[in-house]
Amino acid sequence: MSFEIHIGIDSGSKTTKIVYNEGGIIRSKKTASVICKAPKGIDNLKTLERTTKNIEENMVVSVNGEDFLFGNIALEQGKEEDIIEPIRGNLLTDIYKSNGKIRESKESDMASVVIAGILGLIDTTKTFDDLPDTIVKICTGVPIETSNELIEELQSLYHGIHRFKIKNLATGETQTRKVWVKECYMIKEPIGTLYDTIYDHEGLPKMKGDKLDQSVANLLTQVVGVYDMGYGTYCSYLRGPNGAILKGCGTNESAHKSFIFELSKDLALLLKSEGFSNLDLPNQYDLDNATKSKVLKVRLEKIKNFESVMQNTTRRFVKNNIARDLENYFLENNIETLILTGGPAKDFEPYIKEYLSMRKESQVKLKVPEDPEMANANGFYKYLIKKKR
């Protein structure tokens, strides 16, 4: 008996998102895009000190006798000098260029750490030990400038057998696993959102009743742009009978970082006016999470005007930064539909719509996926299922 699992993975600059099928139910998980070497004494953390026992918050991964922390617990317990973060917005590909922080660890070992961390998030992996013929198929996105040569090298790291141990610090449970990554697809990141928009989780074009969804039908013949608001990547495609043809792409690498920087400056002024100091400013991960929840707490105190500050910063950022990409890329390339994706997409949408409305000659239609933060991961999963059909 064998067990096969398909996993769509979007390992972004702040959050790693996965989509998979468990018993016919589509499930998703997410955790911080961070890996670090486990500090000495990590096993001595008392169970009672752990506020939650789920694996996402308590995972220790062991590869070749070396312990690593993956995800949220790496942020919580890792030392700053040992933390490995995405450099160009993708944890899976950035193990290849981690600025020496991996030190003596082999790149192949780091690939196993990533695979272990992702599989550790999935409850179904508890059955792996009983299924020696476990097959894993993954699809993820790569930065749009990634060369085919680098893609092939990265795929070779993930293909094949991976052996590792996963320990849950809260329960003390340790599992030894061996999995076979049979297939590994790495496609340009924005294609994930394109697939999520056009296909369902069965890998078929989205239907309304017994007819093709009209919005999908339109996309099949239009010049479509995809703008990832999470990291500032953008692509345009011409959909036709033979599928998506890439017209062009680019990366505004500073887009998200600049937005967080601008928001931090505005927030510093707000906190100062309410009696806080710069030492109370949240780190980039906490601030990123606050932009999603619209709630920011400092010293356990809710900051009343945070959402208002965020709205003002967003409007200004669209006018001074995002507008350049709209003018120099999307409008210049006659984009008919622009899909906004990534975590902040819904926050940016009204201000981008406001900007486009001032361009009388612009007929660009905006489209935002139902869950823009998960759109790429959903699309990567759908890519796998479509391949399977």
ABEGO torsion letter per residue (X at the ends): XBBBBBBBBBBBAABBBBBBBBGGBBBBBBBBBBBBBBBBGAAABBAAABABABAAAABBBBBGGBBBBBEAAAAAABBAAABBBBAAGBAAAAAABAGGAAEABBAAAAAAAAAAAAAAABAAAAAAAABAABBBBBBBBBBAABBAAAAAAAAAAABEBBBBBBBBAAAGBBBBBBBBBABBBBBBAAAAAAAAAABBAAGBBBBBEABBBAAAAAAAABBBBBBBAAAGBBBBBBBBAAEBBBAEBBBBAAAAAAAAAAAAAAAAAAAAAAGBBAAABBBAAAAAAAAAAGBBBBGGBBBAAAAAAAAAAAAAAAAAAAAAAAAAAAAAAGBABBBBBEAAAAAAAAAAAAAAAABAABABBBBBBABAAAAAAAAAAAAAAAAAX
